[in-house]
Amino acid sequence: MPPSESSPATVAPITRPGTRHAPRIQPGPPEARRHYPATARNRDPIRAVLTRVLPEGGGVLLELASGSGEHAAALGPALPAGWTWRPSDGDEPSARAAATLLAEAAPARVEAPVLLDVSDRPWPANAVEGVAAMAAINLVHIAPWAVTGALMAEAGAALPVDGVLYLYGPYRVGGRHTADSNAAFDASLRRQDPAWGVRDLEAVVDEAARHGLILVETVAMPANNLSVILRKAGV
Ligand SMILES: C[S@@+](CC[C@H](N)C(=O)[O-])C[C@H]1O[C@@H](n2cnc3c(N)ncnc32)[C@H](O)[C@@H]1O
């Protein structure tokens, strides 16, 4: 039986080898670009929350599952002084799409994308170098539950105390979908891949807590999505 979010995602302790290196992806031809229309609708609300919850002091914000790179292009320049946006994706064509967009748009404070599969642990040291925050927008429900476990384990290991993990997407709350449209979306995700699906917020928060990441806030977002803000606890 596949693991479900009612059980902890079992993850091994981390030992970060110095030898693995996450490659920076080079831009492709213009047709390598992708366009996700939802980004135009959610980028401003995400910007407002994300810039408010970033820890003081600056650092690198590692974006997991950047997809088209449109969030990096729109949000990177809005980061406060001292911050840099590092896009990444586990899928090379997606990372190339982001690299192509970002090479053309040349937004301030945005690095070239890194090829990084969240579930391929431990993450290479160069992917997490200088990281003080992470963001995963529309990943948790469009990936197997084990990816959330890997995300929490790596974020818990790599973030400094007070570092922030920002999640955006739809969640069930109290065992229920928050809207009929989310229930329909969940069913369509599970038809595409039985390992995908809208997760229970409480299961995600429990998984995070197992790795020292504490829920500080949820914020209702457009189209029945949530911002989920987790912070690395002190020792
Ligand atoms: C729905 S897209 C979201 C893209 C973007 N964050 C957005 O909201 O427009 C999901 C992305 O997750 C990436 N992804 C899925 N599983 C992944 C994994 N294990 N590691 C890294 N990226 C992954 C896919 O390649 C895809 O780009």
The ligand as an ORCA input file, in Angstrom:
! r2SCAN-3c Opt
* xyz 0 1
  C       2.163     22.703    -10.855
  S       3.839     22.984    -11.161
  C       4.070     24.412    -10.140
  C       5.064     25.353    -10.715
  C       5.131     26.707    -10.003
  N       5.597     26.563     -8.652
  C       3.807     27.402    -10.047
  O       3.104     27.449     -9.037
  O       3.455     27.892    -11.127
  C       4.623     21.722    -10.211
  C       6.138     21.703    -10.384
  O       6.661     20.802     -9.422
  C       7.789     20.199     -9.989
  N       8.093     18.997     -9.202
  C       7.320     17.905     -9.044
  N       7.929     17.008     -8.258
  C       9.126     17.555     -7.923
  C      10.218     17.120     -7.124
  N      10.210     15.903     -6.541
  N      11.276     17.928     -6.979
  C      11.305     19.137     -7.586
  N      10.308     19.606     -8.357
  C       9.233     18.822     -8.524
  C       7.365     19.926    -11.418
  O       8.468     19.692    -12.273
  C       6.617     21.211    -11.756
  O       7.480     22.181    -12.314
*
